[in-house]
Amino acid sequence: MIKSRTFFKNLLQHRLQKKIQTKLIQRKLSGTRVLKHGADEKKWEGVPRIDVHFILKDGTKKTVSAPIGMHILELAHKNDIELEGACEGSCACSTCHVIVDESYYDKIPEASDEENDMLDLAFGLTDTSRLGCQVTLTSELDGITLKLPVATRNMAVDGYVPKPH
């Protein structure tokens, strides 16, 4: 009787090891495509465009043409608009905080809980505040006006103005 228990115990351990080895072999690795400088510009060629108006920190207005499907943060970086994005669009800070014109606010999908948590840290929070990294431009947003707050809260660095990648 003792031999049979040991036998079955060893058999189960052997099968479990085989199963684990099989899972490890079947697991596939993936990677991210490497982009060369300016290579992602081709991604936006031929995509319909809309006009986006930014009210800069000094009160001046800058209008840019934006492809549908781009995030506000990426658009700002591509057009030399001072919108920080310290977390590089991962919704882990509030430095890409923008204030959306009331007439367009309801046309944007509702903010996630994660975005709302980060917005709680934003300087100059309003009822129409959003994070630029979380808003994707659609055809409904043609002519949208986005105001940049006069300051941001960057917990990592005080006074540093980063350059977009």
N, C-alpha and C positions, 0 to 999 in steps of 0.2 A: 504494500500500500504506500509506503514512504517513497519507493522508487517511482511509482506512477505520479505522485504529486510533484516530485522534482522534475520528472520528464516533462509534464505539462507546463510547469513553470518555465523551464528552459525553452520549450517550444514557443510559448507566448512571448518571451523576451526576444527570441530569434525573429519571430514574425514582426514584432514591433520595430526592431532595428531595421529590418528589410523595408518596412513601410516608411520609416523616417528617411532612409537612404534614397528610396524611390522618389519621395516628395522633394528632397534636396536636388536630385538630378533633374526633375521635371520643372523646377522653378526657373523662370526665365528672367534674365536681367534686362533692364531697359536703361536708356540714356537720353540725355537732352541734346537736341540738334545744336551744333556749334554755329553761331552766327558770326560772320565777318562784318567789320564795320560798314554800316549802311545796308547790309543784306536784307534786313527786314523791310526796307522801303518798297521792295518789289511786291511784298505781301499786300500792300495797300493800292497798288496800281489797278486802275479800272474799277475800283470800288466807288459806289455813289458817295457824294460828299454833301456835308451840311455846313452852315456857318455857325460858329460859336464865338460869342462875345465875352471877353474877359475884362472885368474892371480891376485894374491892378492896384497894388497897395497905395500908390500915390494918387489914385483917383482917375488916371487916364484909362481910356478904353482901347483894347486891342482886339481886332476881329481876325479870326483864322478860319481857314477851310479845313474841315476834319472828315476823314473817311468814316462811314458808318461801321460800327463794330469796335472802334478804338476806345480805350478808357480815357477819361479826362486827364489823369496824371500823365499818361504817355503823350497825349496831345500837347500838354503844357511843356513837357521836356523837349519835344521835337520843335517847338516854336519859341524857345528861350523865354518862357514865362516862369517867373520865380515861384514855383510850387514845389516844395521840397521832396516829399516822399522818402523819408529816412529809411523806412522798412522795405523800400523798393516794390511797393504794391502788394504786400502780403497781409494787409489789414492788421498790422501790429503796432501802429502809432497813429497820431492824428495830424501829422505835418502836411498832409495833402488836403486838408479841410477847405471846402469851398462853400459859399453861400449861394444857393440856387434861387433864381428869380421865382417869385410865388406863382406866376402863371405857368411855369413849366414843372414845378415841384411834383404835382400829382401825376405827371406823365412818366415819371421815373419809378421803377419798381421799388417797393418798400425796402428799407434798410434791414439787414440781418441783425440778429442779436449781437454778433461779434462787432459789426460796424457801429451799432449804438453804444456798445461798451467803450470803443475807442473814441467816439464822438464826445463822450462824457469828459474826456481829457482835453478837448479842443479849446483853444483860446477864442473868445468871442462867439460862442455857440448861439445859434438862432433856431427858430422853428423849421427853417428850410436848409439847415446845414447837412452836408453829405461829405463823404470822403471821395476824393477824385479817383482813387484806385478802385473803387467799387461801383462806379457809374459808367456803364457802357453807352456810347452814343447811338441813338436810333434816329430814323427819319422823322419821328414825332418831335424830336428835340431841335429841329432846324430853327436857328435864330435864338437859341437859349443864351441867357446872360448869366455868367458866373462871377461872383465877386470874391476876391481874395481877401481874407482877413488881414488886418494890419500887422499881426504878429502870429507866430506859431509857438507851440510848446514842444521842444525837443529835449527829452529827458537825458539824452546821451551827451549832447554838446550844446553849450550855451554861446550864442553869438556866431557860430560857424555857419557860413552860407555854402552849401555843397554845390558842386557842378553836376548836372545830369550825366548819366553814363552814355 
